[in-house]
Amino acid sequence: MKKQHAILMAATFLGLAFVGQAEARDQIRIVGSSTVYPFASYTAEEFGQTTRYKTPVIESTGSGGGMKLFCAGDSMDTPDITNASRRMKAKEFKLCAKNGVNDITEVVIGYDGIVVAQSKGNDNINLTRKEILLAVAAEVPNKDGSKLIPNPYKYWNQINANLPHRPILFYGPPTSSGTRDAFADLVMKKLTKKMDVYTSLYKADKKKNKAYKKYKTIRQDGVYVPSGENDNLIVQKLLKDKNAFGIFGYSFLEENSDRIKSATIEGISAEPEHISSGKYPVSRSLFFYTKNSHASKVPGMNDYVSLFINEQMIGEEGNLSEIGLIPLPKADRNATRHRVIKHIKLTAEDLKKK
């Protein structure tokens, strides 16, 4: 873990050096998700050691931050690849198009589960998505469910009397993070769009009603603490504060399983078979996006991408499964390779599909 942290710090420093300045390009430049970072970093090291090309430079910016850098333009002082722990958004695709980034291939590398983790010394705990929603949302229903009020909950047993009298405290990803976006989608939006109190009060205003069907506002009273793009820092906080929970991807749970453990969500544990089947309620896909116009200009870019999607890396017995990547079914892995080999261009219509 210390080695991974050192690599992250060095990559961040080097990444900051290249963003915003043109230079002779003999090295692949990658930005994006902290969740995908360990998999991209492993592949980059393997690539540097086994080919004649330099090891790619990777900057952990978060999915949202990576998209901004990736879509800033098509010139050689912009990244070649961006990693993402959620799918590219329609508005990001439009930003890319506006800035001349018109030839993008979407690459799905595997599955991940978002875990709600705690120190291993704590008692096991089972939480529902609704309980998590009521713990983190800025506004929650009042007792009779007739209106929304500022979140009053300070202890878990105020939400459910069967939960412990334990302060509610989360260390989680910041707004630039794809993990936060995915958490909002799979927990907050998924539940609130079916709760009348979040939607019915706004039927007179269609614009507001639409916004509240997609409610994702996290409280800002110190209960949810944004903790940067290095998920290992969240792990460190959990070891110091036994009351806290951390929100991050499954791979960081796997890497630190001797020190932390995950809450079960609606009775389902965060295990690879539950995540890949979709049985675990907070499961998602992981991605990276390639700027195909750079492939002929940056030495080794196609070779790096080919290595990443090789069975050696993302297969059921692949190297990345050993550090927490949950493989796609074989047919989906083959479909990923087909898209990459053919440089199939991502379209706005693709982003409307699930």
C-alpha positions in Angstrom: 0.0 0.0 0.0 2.9 2.4 0.7 4.3 1.7 -2.7 0.9 2.5 -4.3 0.6 5.7 -2.3 4.1 6.7 -3.4 3.2 6.0 -7.0 0.1 8.1 -6.7 2.0 11.0 -5.3 4.6 10.8 -8.0 1.9 10.5 -10.7 0.0 13.5 -9.4 3.2 15.6 -9.4 4.1 14.5 -12.9 0.5 14.9 -14.0 0.4 18.5 -12.8 3.5 19.1 -14.8 2.0 18.1 -18.1 -1.5 19.4 -17.8 -1.7 22.8 -19.5 1.7 22.8 -21.2 2.6 21.5 -24.6 5.7 19.3 -24.9 7.2 16.6 -27.1 5.1 13.6 -26.5 6.8 10.2 -26.1 4.8 9.1 -23.2 1.1 8.2 -22.7 -0.8 10.7 -20.4 -3.7 9.3 -18.4 -6.1 11.1 -15.9 -9.3 10.2 -14.1 -10.8 7.9 -11.5 -9.0 7.0 -8.2 -11.0 3.8 -8.2 -9.6 2.7 -11.7 -6.2 4.1 -10.8 -4.8 0.9 -9.2 -5.8 -1.1 -12.3 -4.4 1.5 -14.7 -1.2 1.8 -12.6 -0.6 -1.9 -12.5 -1.1 -2.1 -16.3 1.2 0.9 -16.8 4.0 -0.6 -14.8 3.6 -3.9 -16.7 3.6 -2.0 -20.0 6.8 -0.1 -19.0 8.6 -3.2 -18.0 7.7 -5.5 -20.9 7.7 -3.1 -23.9 10.1 -0.6 -25.4 7.8 2.3 -24.4 8.0 4.5 -21.4 5.7 3.9 -18.5 2.6 6.0 -18.9 2.1 8.9 -16.6 -1.2 8.7 -14.6 -2.8 11.4 -12.6 -5.6 10.6 -10.1 -8.0 13.5 -10.6 -11.4 11.8 -10.0 -13.7 10.8 -12.8 -15.2 14.3 -13.2 -11.9 16.0 -13.1 -10.5 13.6 -15.6 -13.4 14.3 -18.0 -12.8 18.0 -17.8 -9.1 17.6 -18.7 -9.8 14.9 -21.4 -12.5 17.0 -23.1 -10.6 20.3 -22.9 -9.3 19.8 -26.5 -7.6 17.6 -29.0 -4.2 19.1 -28.8 -1.2 17.1 -27.6 -1.1 19.0 -24.3 -4.3 17.2 -23.3 -4.6 13.7 -21.9 -4.9 10.6 -24.2 -7.0 8.5 -21.9 -9.3 9.2 -19.0 -10.3 6.6 -16.4 -13.9 6.6 -15.0 -15.7 4.8 -12.2 -19.0 5.8 -13.9 -20.1 6.3 -17.5 -19.4 9.5 -19.3 -22.2 12.0 -18.9 -24.1 13.5 -21.9 -22.9 17.0 -20.9 -19.3 15.8 -20.9 -19.7 14.2 -24.3 -21.1 17.6 -25.5 -18.1 19.4 -24.0 -15.7 17.0 -25.8 -17.5 17.6 -29.1 -17.5 21.4 -28.6 -13.7 21.3 -28.1 -13.0 19.1 -31.1 -12.7 15.7 -29.3 -14.9 13.8 -31.7 -13.4 10.3 -31.9 -13.7 8.6 -28.5 -13.9 4.8 -27.8 -15.6 3.7 -24.6 -13.8 0.7 -22.9 -15.6 -1.2 -20.1 -13.0 -3.1 -18.0 -15.0 -4.8 -15.3 -17.3 -4.4 -12.3 -16.9 -2.8 -8.9 -19.0 -2.4 -5.8 -19.3 0.7 -3.7 -18.7 -0.3 -0.1 -19.6 1.3 3.2 -16.6 0.2 5.2 -15.6 0.5 8.9 -12.7 -0.6 11.1 -12.5 -4.4 11.5 -12.7 -4.1 15.2 -16.3 -2.9 15.1 -19.4 -5.1 15.3 -20.8 -6.3 12.0 -23.6 -4.0 10.7 -26.3 -4.3 8.1 -27.7 -1.2 6.5 -30.4 -0.6 3.9 -30.0 1.9 1.1 -32.9 3.9 2.7 -31.1 4.1 6.0 -27.9 5.3 4.2 -30.0 7.8 2.3 -31.5 9.2 5.5 -28.0 9.4 7.0 -26.4 11.4 4.2 -29.2 13.4 2.5 -29.3 17.2 3.2 -33.1 17.0 3.5 -35.2 14.1 4.7 -38.9 13.5 5.2 -40.5 14.7 8.5 -42.2 12.2 10.7 -45.5 12.0 8.8 -43.7 12.2 5.4 -45.6 15.3 4.4 -42.5 17.6 3.7 -38.8 17.7 3.6 -36.8 19.1 6.5 -33.1 19.7 7.1 -31.5 16.4 8.2 -31.8 16.1 12.0 -30.2 12.7 12.4 -27.0 12.5 14.5 -27.0 8.9 15.6 -27.9 5.7 13.7 -30.5 4.6 16.2 -32.5 7.8 15.4 -33.0 6.4 11.9 -33.7 2.9 13.0 -34.0 1.9 16.7 -32.4 -1.5 15.9 -29.2 0.2 14.8 -26.5 1.2 17.4 -26.3 4.5 19.3 -23.4 5.4 17.2 -22.6 8.9 15.7 -23.3 9.2 12.0 -20.0 10.0 10.3 -18.9 9.3 6.7 -15.6 9.9 5.0 -16.3 9.8 1.3 -15.4 11.0 -2.2 -15.6 14.6 -3.3 -17.9 16.0 -6.0 -15.2 15.4 -8.7 -15.4 11.7 -8.0 -17.2 9.1 -10.1 -17.7 7.0 -7.0 -19.7 9.9 -5.5 -21.7 10.1 -8.8 -22.3 6.4 -8.7 -23.3 6.5 -5.0 -25.7 9.3 -5.8 -27.2 7.3 -8.7 -27.5 3.9 -7.0 -28.5 5.1 -3.5 -30.0 8.6 -3.5 -31.5 9.1 -6.9 -32.8 5.5 -7.2 -34.7 5.8 -3.9 -35.9 9.4 -4.0 -37.4 9.2 -7.5 -39.9 6.8 -6.0 -40.6 8.8 -2.8 -43.5 11.2 -3.2 -42.2 13.6 -0.6 -39.2 14.3 -2.9 -41.4 14.7 -6.1 -45.0 15.5 -5.4 -44.4 18.9 -3.8 -42.9 20.2 -7.0 -45.4 19.0 -9.6 -46.5 22.6 -10.3 -43.0 23.3 -11.5 -41.8 20.7 -14.0 -38.2 21.9 -13.9 -38.0 21.6 -10.1 -40.0 18.3 -10.2 -37.4 16.9 -12.6 -34.6 18.1 -10.3 -36.1 16.5 -7.2 -36.7 13.2 -9.0 -32.9 13.2 -9.2 -32.3 14.3 -5.7 -28.6 13.8 -4.7 -27.8 16.6 -2.3 -25.5 15.4 0.5 -25.6 17.2 3.8 -22.8 19.7 4.6 -23.0 19.8 8.4 -19.9 17.8 9.1 -21.5 14.4 9.0 -20.2 13.7 5.5 -16.6 14.6 5.1 -15.2 14.8 1.5 -11.8 13.2 1.7 -10.0 13.8 -1.6 -9.3 11.4 -4.5 -6.9 9.1 -2.6 -9.1 6.4 -1.1 -6.2 5.1 1.0 -6.5 8.3 3.1 -10.1 7.3 3.9 -8.9 3.9 5.0 -6.4 5.6 7.4 -9.3 7.7 8.8 -11.3 4.6 9.6 -8.5 3.2 11.6 -8.3 6.3 13.7 -12.1 6.8 14.1 -14.0 3.7 15.0 -17.4 5.4 14.7 -16.8 6.4 11.0 -17.7 4.7 7.8 -15.9 5.2 4.5 -17.3 5.1 1.0 -15.1 3.8 -1.7 -14.6 1.0 -4.3 -14.3 -2.7 -3.5 -10.6 -2.9 -4.6 -9.6 -0.8 -1.6 -11.6 -3.0 0.7 -9.8 -6.0 -0.8 -6.4 -4.4 -0.4 -7.0 -3.6 3.3 -9.2 -6.6 4.3 -6.9 -7.2 7.3 -7.8 -3.8 8.8 -11.3 -2.9 7.6 -14.6 -4.6 6.7 -17.7 -3.7 4.8 -21.3 -3.3 6.1 -23.7 -5.6 4.4 -26.3 -3.8 2.3 -29.8 -5.1 2.6 -28.3 -8.4 3.8 -25.9 -8.8 0.9 -22.1 -8.8 1.4 -19.7 -7.0 -0.9 -18.2 -10.1 -2.5 -17.1 -10.5 -6.2 -19.8 -13.0 -7.1 -22.5 -10.7 -5.6 -21.1 -7.7 -7.4 -20.7 -9.3 -10.8 -24.2 -10.8 -10.7 -25.8 -7.4 -9.6 -27.1 -9.0 -6.4 -25.1 -6.5 -4.3 -27.3 -3.4 -4.4 -24.5 -0.9 -5.0 -22.7 -2.4 -8.0 -21.4 -0.5 -11.1 -19.1 -0.8 -14.2 -15.7 0.7 -14.6 -14.5 2.4 -17.7 -11.8 4.2 -19.5 -12.1 6.4 -22.6 -9.5 6.8 -25.4 -8.9 9.8 -27.6 -8.4 8.0 -30.9 -6.9 11.0 -32.6 -3.9 10.7 -30.4 -3.3 7.0 -31.1 -1.1 7.6 -34.2 0.8 10.4 -32.5 1.6 8.9 -29.0 4.0 6.0 -29.2 2.6 2.8 -27.7 -0.9 4.1 -27.0 -2.7 1.3 -28.9 -0.4 -1.3 -27.3 -1.2 0.0 -23.8 -4.9 -0.2 -24.4 -4.5 -3.7 -25.9 -2.6 -4.9 -22.9 -5.2 -3.4 -20.5 -8.1 -5.4 -22.1 -6.1 -8.6 -22.6 -7.2 -11.7 -20.7 -3.9 -11.5 -18.9 -5.3 -8.4 -17.2 -9.1 -8.4 -17.2 -9.9 -12.1 -17.5 -11.3 -14.3 -14.8 -7.8 -15.4 -13.8 -6.3 -12.1 -14.8 -3.7 -10.1 -12.9 -6.2 -7.3 -12.1 -8.6 -9.6 -10.4 -5.9 -10.2 -7.8 -6.1 -6.5 -6.8 -9.8 -6.2 -6.7 -11.1 -5.9 -10.3 -14.3 -8.0 -10.8 -14.2 -9.5 -14.3 -17.0 -9.0 -16.9 -18.6 -12.1 -18.4 -16.6 -13.6 -21.3 -19.0 -12.3 -23.9 -18.7 -8.8 -22.6 -15.0 -8.9 -22.5 -15.0 -10.0 -26.1 -17.3 -7.1 -26.9 -15.0 -4.7 -25.2 -12.0 -6.0 -27.3 -14.1 -5.7 -30.5 -14.9 -2.0 -29.8 -11.2 -1.3 -29.2 -9.9 -3.1 -32.2 -12.4 -1.4 -34.5 -11.9 1.9 -32.8 -15.7 2.1 -32.5 -16.7 5.7 -32.0 -18.8 6.6 -28.9 -22.1 8.4 -29.8 -24.6 10.5 -27.9 -27.1 7.7 -28.5 -24.9 5.2 -26.8 -24.9 7.2 -23.6 -28.7 7.0 -23.5 -28.5 3.2 -23.3 -28.1 1.4 -20.0 
